[in-house]
């Protein structure tokens, strides 16, 4: 059970890191005025990562009823 949790935390860290990296790449490419299609694909990937991060956070944080 703890190994699964550790694995999820590790994956969450990887996704957050990739999401931050995409922020940097998108900003640089936007400034350079590169291919709009490439920017659109990177932005879609970033949104997909955001969804995966939210899903993992939901799995890791227990629902506490106050």
PDB file with SEQRES, HELIX, SHEET and CRYST1 records, atoms N, CA, C and O in Angstrom:
SEQRES   1 A   66  UNK UNK UNK UNK UNK UNK UNK UNK UNK UNK UNK UNK UNK          
SEQRES   2 A   66  UNK UNK UNK UNK UNK UNK UNK UNK UNK UNK UNK UNK UNK          
SEQRES   3 A   66  UNK UNK UNK UNK UNK UNK UNK UNK UNK UNK UNK UNK UNK          
SEQRES   4 A   66  UNK UNK UNK UNK UNK UNK UNK UNK UNK UNK UNK UNK UNK          
SEQRES   5 A   66  UNK UNK UNK UNK UNK UNK UNK UNK UNK UNK UNK UNK UNK          
SEQRES   6 A   66  UNK                                                          
HELIX    1 AA1 UNK A    2  UNK A   32  1                                  31    
HELIX    2 AA2 UNK A   36  UNK A   60  1                                  25    
CRYST1    1.000    1.000    1.000  90.00  90.00  90.00 P 1           1          
ATOM      1  N   UNK A   1       0.826  -1.191   0.000  1.00  0.00           N  
ATOM      2  CA  UNK A   1       0.000   0.000   0.000  1.00  0.00           C  
ATOM      3  C   UNK A   1       0.874   1.261   0.000  1.00  0.00           C  
ATOM      4  O   UNK A   1       0.638   2.192  -0.770  1.00  0.00           O  
ATOM      5  N   UNK A   2       1.890   1.275   0.878  1.00  0.00           N  
ATOM      6  CA  UNK A   2       2.782   2.428   0.950  1.00  0.00           C  
ATOM      7  C   UNK A   2       3.594   2.566  -0.336  1.00  0.00           C  
ATOM      8  O   UNK A   2       3.883   3.678  -0.779  1.00  0.00           O  
ATOM      9  N   UNK A   3       3.957   1.439  -0.927  1.00  0.00           N  
ATOM     10  CA  UNK A   3       4.708   1.482  -2.185  1.00  0.00           C  
ATOM     11  C   UNK A   3       3.872   2.110  -3.293  1.00  0.00           C  
ATOM     12  O   UNK A   3       4.387   2.878  -4.105  1.00  0.00           O  
ATOM     13  N   UNK A   4       2.574   1.782  -3.325  1.00  0.00           N  
ATOM     14  CA  UNK A   4       1.674   2.384  -4.313  1.00  0.00           C  
ATOM     15  C   UNK A   4       1.578   3.893  -4.106  1.00  0.00           C  
ATOM     16  O   UNK A   4       1.604   4.666  -5.063  1.00  0.00           O  
ATOM     17  N   UNK A   5       1.469   4.290  -2.863  1.00  0.00           N  
ATOM     18  CA  UNK A   5       1.375   5.716  -2.534  1.00  0.00           C  
ATOM     19  C   UNK A   5       2.656   6.449  -2.937  1.00  0.00           C  
ATOM     20  O   UNK A   5       2.604   7.542  -3.500  1.00  0.00           O  
ATOM     21  N   UNK A   6       3.798   5.837  -2.643  1.00  0.00           N  
ATOM     22  CA  UNK A   6       5.083   6.430  -3.029  1.00  0.00           C  
ATOM     23  C   UNK A   6       5.194   6.547  -4.539  1.00  0.00           C  
ATOM     24  O   UNK A   6       5.710   7.535  -5.061  1.00  0.00           O  
ATOM     25  N   UNK A   7       4.709   5.537  -5.227  1.00  0.00           N  
ATOM     26  CA  UNK A   7       4.731   5.542  -6.686  1.00  0.00           C  
ATOM     27  C   UNK A   7       3.870   6.677  -7.234  1.00  0.00           C  
ATOM     28  O   UNK A   7       4.260   7.347  -8.190  1.00  0.00           O  
ATOM     29  N   UNK A   8       2.703   6.894  -6.633  1.00  0.00           N  
ATOM     30  CA  UNK A   8       1.820   7.977  -7.058  1.00  0.00           C  
ATOM     31  C   UNK A   8       2.456   9.348  -6.801  1.00  0.00           C  
ATOM     32  O   UNK A   8       2.352  10.255  -7.626  1.00  0.00           O  
ATOM     33  N   UNK A   9       3.119   9.484  -5.640  1.00  0.00           N  
ATOM     34  CA  UNK A   9       3.800  10.744  -5.345  1.00  0.00           C  
ATOM     35  C   UNK A   9       4.944  10.998  -6.333  1.00  0.00           C  
ATOM     36  O   UNK A   9       5.153  12.129  -6.771  1.00  0.00           O  
ATOM     37  N   UNK A  10       5.663   9.964  -6.672  1.00  0.00           N  
ATOM     38  CA  UNK A  10       6.761  10.089  -7.635  1.00  0.00           C  
ATOM     39  C   UNK A  10       6.214  10.512  -8.999  1.00  0.00           C  
ATOM     40  O   UNK A  10       6.773  11.399  -9.645  1.00  0.00           O  
ATOM     41  N   UNK A  11       5.137   9.888  -9.432  1.00  0.00           N  
ATOM     42  CA  UNK A  11       4.507  10.232 -10.709  1.00  0.00           C  
ATOM     43  C   UNK A  11       3.975  11.664 -10.682  1.00  0.00           C  
ATOM     44  O   UNK A  11       4.097  12.392 -11.667  1.00  0.00           O  
ATOM     45  N   UNK A  12       3.392  12.064  -9.567  1.00  0.00           N  
ATOM     46  CA  UNK A  12       2.886  13.423  -9.412  1.00  0.00           C  
ATOM     47  C   UNK A  12       4.023  14.435  -9.546  1.00  0.00           C  
ATOM     48  O   UNK A  12       3.872  15.468 -10.198  1.00  0.00           O  
ATOM     49  N   UNK A  13       5.144  14.134  -8.933  1.00  0.00           N  
ATOM     50  CA  UNK A  13       6.310  15.013  -9.029  1.00  0.00           C  
ATOM     51  C   UNK A  13       6.787  15.122 -10.479  1.00  0.00           C  
ATOM     52  O   UNK A  13       7.116  16.213 -10.943  1.00  0.00           O  
ATOM     53  N   UNK A  14       6.823  14.008 -11.185  1.00  0.00           N  
ATOM     54  CA  UNK A  14       7.245  14.009 -12.590  1.00  0.00           C  
ATOM     55  C   UNK A  14       6.303  14.847 -13.450  1.00  0.00           C  
ATOM     56  O   UNK A  14       6.753  15.618 -14.298  1.00  0.00           O  
ATOM     57  N   UNK A  15       5.009  14.696 -13.235  1.00  0.00           N  
ATOM     58  CA  UNK A  15       4.020  15.452 -14.013  1.00  0.00           C  
ATOM     59  C   UNK A  15       4.121  16.950 -13.740  1.00  0.00           C  
ATOM     60  O   UNK A  15       4.046  17.763 -14.662  1.00  0.00           O  
ATOM     61  N   UNK A  16       4.291  17.308 -12.473  1.00  0.00           N  
ATOM     62  CA  UNK A  16       4.426  18.733 -12.136  1.00  0.00           C  
ATOM     63  C   UNK A  16       5.678  19.329 -12.773  1.00  0.00           C  
ATOM     64  O   UNK A  16       5.665  20.460 -13.258  1.00  0.00           O  
ATOM     65  N   UNK A  17       6.748  18.557 -12.764  1.00  0.00           N  
ATOM     66  CA  UNK A  17       7.995  19.023 -13.371  1.00  0.00           C  
ATOM     67  C   UNK A  17       7.816  19.239 -14.871  1.00  0.00           C  
ATOM     68  O   UNK A  17       8.234  20.264 -15.408  1.00  0.00           O  
ATOM     69  N   UNK A  18       7.202  18.282 -15.539  1.00  0.00           N  
ATOM     70  CA  UNK A  18       6.965  18.420 -16.979  1.00  0.00           C  
ATOM     71  C   UNK A  18       6.049  19.612 -17.272  1.00  0.00           C  
ATOM     72  O   UNK A  18       6.252  20.327 -18.254  1.00  0.00           O  
ATOM     73  N   UNK A  19       5.054  19.820 -16.428  1.00  0.00           N  
ATOM     74  CA  UNK A  19       4.120  20.936 -16.594  1.00  0.00           C  
ATOM     75  C   UNK A  19       4.870  22.272 -16.502  1.00  0.00           C  
ATOM     76  O   UNK A  19       4.638  23.173 -17.307  1.00  0.00           O  
ATOM     77  N   UNK A  20       5.766  22.393 -15.519  1.00  0.00           N  
ATOM     78  CA  UNK A  20       6.573  23.610 -15.384  1.00  0.00           C  
ATOM     79  C   UNK A  20       7.489  23.805 -16.582  1.00  0.00           C  
ATOM     80  O   UNK A  20       7.645  24.921 -17.078  1.00  0.00           O  
ATOM     81  N   UNK A  21       8.093  22.716 -17.044  1.00  0.00           N  
ATOM     82  CA  UNK A  21       8.971  22.794 -18.211  1.00  0.00           C  
ATOM     83  C   UNK A  21       8.207  23.268 -19.441  1.00  0.00           C  
ATOM     84  O   UNK A  21       8.719  24.065 -20.227  1.00  0.00           O  
ATOM     85  N   UNK A  22       6.990  22.780 -19.606  1.00  0.00           N  
ATOM     86  CA  UNK A  22       6.175  23.206 -20.739  1.00  0.00           C  
ATOM     87  C   UNK A  22       5.836  24.692 -20.652  1.00  0.00           C  
ATOM     88  O   UNK A  22       5.759  25.371 -21.676  1.00  0.00           O  
ATOM     89  N   UNK A  23       5.637  25.197 -19.448  1.00  0.00           N  
ATOM     90  CA  UNK A  23       5.415  26.637 -19.272  1.00  0.00           C  
ATOM     91  C   UNK A  23       6.561  27.429 -19.882  1.00  0.00           C  
ATOM     92  O   UNK A  23       6.351  28.390 -20.623  1.00  0.00           O  
ATOM     93  N   UNK A  24       7.761  27.013 -19.560  1.00  0.00           N  
ATOM     94  CA  UNK A  24       8.954  27.706 -20.047  1.00  0.00           C  
ATOM     95  C   UNK A  24       9.066  27.599 -21.556  1.00  0.00           C  
ATOM     96  O   UNK A  24       9.327  28.593 -22.234  1.00  0.00           O  
ATOM     97  N   UNK A  25       8.872  26.408 -22.079  1.00  0.00           N  
ATOM     98  CA  UNK A  25       8.988  26.193 -23.525  1.00  0.00           C  
ATOM     99  C   UNK A  25       7.943  27.004 -24.282  1.00  0.00           C  
ATOM    100  O   UNK A  25       8.256  27.644 -25.286  1.00  0.00           O  
ATOM    101  N   UNK A  26       6.706  26.978 -23.803  1.00  0.00           N  
ATOM    102  CA  UNK A  26       5.626  27.713 -24.463  1.00  0.00           C  
ATOM    103  C   UNK A  26       5.909  29.218 -24.451  1.00  0.00           C  
ATOM    104  O   UNK A  26       5.694  29.900 -25.453  1.00  0.00           O  
ATOM    105  N   UNK A  27       6.387  29.728 -23.329  1.00  0.00           N  
ATOM    106  CA  UNK A  27       6.694  31.160 -23.241  1.00  0.00           C  
ATOM    107  C   UNK A  27       7.787  31.544 -24.231  1.00  0.00           C  
ATOM    108  O   UNK A  27       7.682  32.563 -24.913  1.00  0.00           O  
ATOM    109  N   UNK A  28       8.830  30.732 -24.308  1.00  0.00           N  
ATOM    110  CA  UNK A  28       9.934  31.039 -25.227  1.00  0.00           C  
ATOM    111  C   UNK A  28       9.501  30.947 -26.687  1.00  0.00           C  
ATOM    112  O   UNK A  28       9.882  31.786 -27.503  1.00  0.00           O  
ATOM    113  N   UNK A  29       8.719  29.945 -27.011  1.00  0.00           N  
ATOM    114  CA  UNK A  29       8.273  29.794 -28.391  1.00  0.00           C  
ATOM    115  C   UNK A  29       7.281  30.890 -28.779  1.00  0.00           C  
ATOM    116  O   UNK A  29       7.247  31.320 -29.932  1.00  0.00           O  
ATOM    117  N   UNK A  30       6.485  31.334 -27.827  1.00  0.00           N  
ATOM    118  CA  UNK A  30       5.536  32.420 -28.110  1.00  0.00           C  
ATOM    119  C   UNK A  30       6.280  33.714 -28.423  1.00  0.00           C  
ATOM    120  O   UNK A  30       5.900  34.458 -29.328  1.00  0.00           O  
ATOM    121  N   UNK A  31       7.333  33.971 -27.674  1.00  0.00           N  
ATOM    122  CA  UNK A  31       8.141  35.167 -27.910  1.00  0.00           C  
ATOM    123  C   UNK A  31       8.842  35.111 -29.263  1.00  0.00           C  
ATOM    124  O   UNK A  31       8.986  36.130 -29.939  1.00  0.00           O  
ATOM    125  N   UNK A  32       9.274  33.919 -29.650  1.00  0.00           N  
ATOM    126  CA  UNK A  32      10.011  33.752 -30.898  1.00  0.00           C  
ATOM    127  C   UNK A  32       9.081  33.754 -32.109  1.00  0.00           C  
ATOM    128  O   UNK A  32       9.537  33.895 -33.244  1.00  0.00           O  
ATOM    129  N   UNK A  33       7.793  33.600 -31.871  1.00  0.00           N  
ATOM    130  CA  UNK A  33       6.828  33.600 -32.972  1.00  0.00           C  
ATOM    131  C   UNK A  33       6.948  32.361 -33.848  1.00  0.00           C  
ATOM    132  O   UNK A  33       6.883  32.458 -35.073  1.00  0.00           O  
ATOM    133  N   UNK A  34       7.120  31.220 -33.239  1.00  0.00           N  
ATOM    134  CA  UNK A  34       7.249  29.981 -34.006  1.00  0.00           C  
ATOM    135  C   UNK A  34       5.901  29.422 -34.434  1.00  0.00           C  
ATOM    136  O   UNK A  34       4.863  30.069 -34.291  1.00  0.00           O  
ATOM    137  N   UNK A  35       5.943  28.226 -34.952  1.00  0.00           N  
ATOM    138  CA  UNK A  35       4.792  27.523 -35.507  1.00  0.00           C  
ATOM    139  C   UNK A  35       3.605  27.487 -34.537  1.00  0.00           C  
ATOM    140  O   UNK A  35       3.723  26.999 -33.413  1.00  0.00           O  
ATOM    141  N   UNK A  36       2.476  28.005 -34.987  1.00  0.00           N  
ATOM    142  CA  UNK A  36       1.266  28.047 -34.160  1.00  0.00           C  
ATOM    143  C   UNK A  36       0.750  26.638 -33.853  1.00  0.00           C  
ATOM    144  O   UNK A  36       0.226  26.390 -32.767  1.00  0.00           O  
ATOM    145  N   UNK A  37       0.897  25.727 -34.798  1.00  0.00           N  
ATOM    146  CA  UNK A  37       0.436  24.357 -34.578  1.00  0.00           C  
ATOM    147  C   UNK A  37       1.246  23.681 -33.474  1.00  0.00           C  
ATOM    148  O   UNK A  37       0.693  22.963 -32.640  1.00  0.00           O  
ATOM    149  N   UNK A  38       2.538  23.911 -33.474  1.00  0.00           N  
ATOM    150  CA  UNK A  38       3.388  23.342 -32.430  1.00  0.00           C  
ATOM    151  C   UNK A  38       3.004  23.910 -31.061  1.00  0.00           C  
ATOM    152  O   UNK A  38       2.932  23.171 -30.080  1.00  0.00           O  
ATOM    153  N   UNK A  39       2.757  25.214 -30.997  1.00  0.00           N  
ATOM    154  CA  UNK A  39       2.338  25.829 -29.739  1.00  0.00           C  
ATOM    155  C   UNK A  39       1.014  25.243 -29.253  1.00  0.00           C  
ATOM    156  O   UNK A  39       0.838  24.985 -28.062  1.00  0.00           O  
ATOM    157  N   UNK A  40       0.091  25.038 -30.185  1.00  0.00           N  
ATOM    158  CA  UNK A  40      -1.205  24.475 -29.824  1.00  0.00           C  
ATOM    159  C   UNK A  40      -1.042  23.069 -29.255  1.00  0.00           C  
ATOM    160  O   UNK A  40      -1.701  22.719 -28.276  1.00  0.00           O  
ATOM    161  N   UNK A  41      -0.179  22.267 -29.851  1.00  0.00           N  
ATOM    162  CA  UNK A  41       0.062  20.906 -29.345  1.00  0.00           C  
ATOM    163  C   UNK A  41       0.682  20.923 -27.956  1.00  0.00           C  
ATOM    164  O   UNK A  41       0.315  20.122 -27.097  1.00  0.00           O  
ATOM    165  N   UNK A  42       1.621  21.835 -27.737  1.00  0.00           N  
ATOM    166  CA  UNK A  42       2.248  21.942 -26.422  1.00  0.00           C  
ATOM    167  C   UNK A  42       1.234  22.382 -25.371  1.00  0.00           C  
ATOM    168  O   UNK A  42       1.256  21.888 -24.243  1.00  0.00           O  
ATOM    169  N   UNK A  43       0.362  23.290 -25.726  1.00  0.00           N  
ATOM    170  CA  UNK A  43      -0.661  23.749 -24.792  1.00  0.00           C  
ATOM    171  C   UNK A  43      -1.657  22.642 -24.464  1.00  0.00           C  
ATOM    172  O   UNK A  43      -2.106  22.530 -23.323  1.00  0.00           O  
ATOM    173  N   UNK A  44      -2.003  21.828 -25.454  1.00  0.00           N  
ATOM    174  CA  UNK A  44      -2.897  20.689 -25.204  1.00  0.00           C  
ATOM    175  C   UNK A  44      -2.232  19.682 -24.275  1.00  0.00           C  
ATOM    176  O   UNK A  44      -2.876  19.126 -23.385  1.00  0.00           O  
ATOM    177  N   UNK A  45      -0.932  19.451 -24.489  1.00  0.00           N  
ATOM    178  CA  UNK A  45      -0.189  18.537 -23.619  1.00  0.00           C  
ATOM    179  C   UNK A  45      -0.177  19.075 -22.194  1.00  0.00           C  
ATOM    180  O   UNK A  45      -0.319  18.317 -21.234  1.00  0.00           O  
ATOM    181  N   UNK A  46      -0.007  20.380 -22.065  1.00  0.00           N  
ATOM    182  CA  UNK A  46       0.012  21.007 -20.744  1.00  0.00           C  
ATOM    183  C   UNK A  46      -1.342  20.832 -20.049  1.00  0.00           C  
ATOM    184  O   UNK A  46      -1.387  20.546 -18.853  1.00  0.00           O  
ATOM    185  N   UNK A  47      -2.436  21.001 -20.781  1.00  0.00           N  
ATOM    186  CA  UNK A  47      -3.770  20.803 -20.197  1.00  0.00           C  
ATOM    187  C   UNK A  47      -3.990  19.352 -19.787  1.00  0.00           C  
ATOM    188  O   UNK A  47      -4.593  19.079 -18.749  1.00  0.00           O  
ATOM    189  N   UNK A  48      -3.503  18.427 -20.601  1.00  0.00           N  
ATOM    190  CA  UNK A  48      -3.618  17.006 -20.261  1.00  0.00           C  
ATOM    191  C   UNK A  48      -2.849  16.698 -18.976  1.00  0.00           C  
ATOM    192  O   UNK A  48      -3.321  15.949 -18.120  1.00  0.00           O  
ATOM    193  N   UNK A  49      -1.662  17.285 -18.855  1.00  0.00           N  
ATOM    194  CA  UNK A  49      -0.880  17.100 -17.639  1.00  0.00           C  
ATOM    195  C   UNK A  49      -1.616  17.664 -16.428  1.00  0.00           C  
ATOM    196  O   UNK A  49      -1.618  17.059 -15.355  1.00  0.00           O  
ATOM    197  N   UNK A  50      -2.238  18.820 -16.606  1.00  0.00           N  
ATOM    198  CA  UNK A  50      -2.986  19.437 -15.512  1.00  0.00           C  
ATOM    199  C   UNK A  50      -4.108  18.520 -15.039  1.00  0.00           C  
ATOM    200  O   UNK A  50      -4.338  18.387 -13.837  1.00  0.00           O  
ATOM    201  N   UNK A  51      -4.804  17.891 -15.977  1.00  0.00           N  
ATOM    202  CA  UNK A  51      -5.874  16.953 -15.631  1.00  0.00           C  
ATOM    203  C   UNK A  51      -5.324  15.742 -14.885  1.00  0.00           C  
ATOM    204  O   UNK A  51      -5.909  15.296 -13.899  1.00  0.00           O  
ATOM    205  N   UNK A  52      -4.203  15.215 -15.357  1.00  0.00           N  
ATOM    206  CA  UNK A  52      -3.592  14.062 -14.695  1.00  0.00           C  
ATOM    207  C   UNK A  52      -3.133  14.427 -13.287  1.00  0.00           C  
ATOM    208  O   UNK A  52      -3.291  13.637 -12.356  1.00  0.00           O  
ATOM    209  N   UNK A  53      -2.566  15.621 -13.129  1.00  0.00           N  
ATOM    210  CA  UNK A  53      -2.125  16.083 -11.812  1.00  0.00           C  
ATOM    211  C   UNK A  53      -3.321  16.177 -10.865  1.00  0.00           C  
ATOM    212  O   UNK A  53      -3.247  15.720  -9.725  1.00  0.00           O  
ATOM    213  N   UNK A  54      -4.410  16.762 -11.330  1.00  0.00           N  
ATOM    214  CA  UNK A  54      -5.612  16.901 -10.504  1.00  0.00           C  
ATOM    215  C   UNK A  54      -6.156  15.526 -10.109  1.00  0.00           C  
ATOM    216  O   UNK A  54      -6.586  15.334  -8.972  1.00  0.00           O  
ATOM    217  N   UNK A  55      -6.139  14.580 -11.035  1.00  0.00           N  
ATOM    218  CA  UNK A  55      -6.633  13.240 -10.742  1.00  0.00           C  
ATOM    219  C   UNK A  55      -5.765  12.565  -9.677  1.00  0.00           C  
ATOM    220  O   UNK A  55      -6.277  11.963  -8.733  1.00  0.00           O  
ATOM    221  N   UNK A  56      -4.447  12.676  -9.844  1.00  0.00           N  
ATOM    222  CA  UNK A  56      -3.541  12.069  -8.867  1.00  0.00           C  
ATOM    223  C   UNK A  56      -3.680  12.718  -7.493  1.00  0.00           C  
ATOM    224  O   UNK A  56      -3.679  12.026  -6.475  1.00  0.00           O  
ATOM    225  N   UNK A  57      -3.800  14.037  -7.463  1.00  0.00           N  
ATOM    226  CA  UNK A  57      -3.980  14.727  -6.184  1.00  0.00           C  
ATOM    227  C   UNK A  57      -5.264  14.270  -5.508  1.00  0.00           C  
ATOM    228  O   UNK A  57      -5.306  14.114  -4.288  1.00  0.00           O  
ATOM    229  N   UNK A  58      -6.301  14.057  -6.288  1.00  0.00           N  
ATOM    230  CA  UNK A  58      -7.556  13.552  -5.744  1.00  0.00           C  
ATOM    231  C   UNK A  58      -7.420  12.165  -5.157  1.00  0.00           C  
ATOM    232  O   UNK A  58      -8.076  11.836  -4.168  1.00  0.00           O  
ATOM    233  N   UNK A  59      -6.578  11.357  -5.757  1.00  0.00           N  
ATOM    234  CA  UNK A  59      -6.348  10.000  -5.237  1.00  0.00           C  
ATOM    235  C   UNK A  59      -5.500  10.029  -3.966  1.00  0.00           C  
ATOM    236  O   UNK A  59      -5.679   9.194  -3.079  1.00  0.00           O  
ATOM    237  N   UNK A  60      -4.589  10.974  -3.880  1.00  0.00           N  
ATOM    238  CA  UNK A  60      -3.654  11.012  -2.754  1.00  0.00           C  
ATOM    239  C   UNK A  60      -4.194  11.728  -1.535  1.00  0.00           C  
ATOM    240  O   UNK A  60      -3.802  11.416  -0.410  1.00  0.00           O  
ATOM    241  N   UNK A  61      -5.088  12.685  -1.739  1.00  0.00           N  
ATOM    242  CA  UNK A  61      -5.647  13.440  -0.615  1.00  0.00           C  
ATOM    243  C   UNK A  61      -6.989  12.817  -0.259  1.00  0.00           C  
ATOM    244  O   UNK A  61      -7.916  12.834  -1.069  1.00  0.00           O  
ATOM    245  N   UNK A  62      -7.096  12.275   0.933  1.00  0.00           N  
ATOM    246  CA  UNK A  62      -8.349  11.625   1.312  1.00  0.00           C  
ATOM    247  C   UNK A  62      -9.465  12.638   1.525  1.00  0.00           C  
ATOM    248  O   UNK A  62      -9.228  13.767   1.955  1.00  0.00           O  
ATOM    249  N   UNK A  63     -10.680  12.215   1.216  1.00  0.00           N  
ATOM    250  CA  UNK A  63     -11.850  13.059   1.439  1.00  0.00           C  
ATOM    251  C   UNK A  63     -12.169  13.010   2.931  1.00  0.00           C  
ATOM    252  O   UNK A  63     -12.448  11.945   3.481  1.00  0.00           O  
ATOM    253  N   UNK A  64     -12.125  14.168   3.574  1.00  0.00           N  
ATOM    254  CA  UNK A  64     -12.416  14.253   5.003  1.00  0.00           C  
ATOM    255  C   UNK A  64     -13.726  15.021   5.164  1.00  0.00           C  
ATOM    256  O   UNK A  64     -13.846  16.171   4.742  1.00  0.00           O  
ATOM    257  N   UNK A  65     -14.671  14.386   5.763  1.00  0.00           N  
ATOM    258  CA  UNK A  65     -15.962  15.027   6.000  1.00  0.00           C  
ATOM    259  C   UNK A  65     -15.891  15.711   7.361  1.00  0.00           C  
ATOM    260  O   UNK A  65     -15.692  15.060   8.387  1.00  0.00           O  
ATOM    261  N   UNK A  66     -16.054  17.013   7.356  1.00  0.00           N  
ATOM    262  CA  UNK A  66     -15.942  17.779   8.615  1.00  0.00           C  
ATOM    263  C   UNK A  66     -17.246  17.785   9.354  1.00  0.00           C  
ATOM    264  O   UNK A  66     -17.343  18.377  10.429  1.00  0.00           O  
TER     265      UNK A  66                                                      
END                                                                             
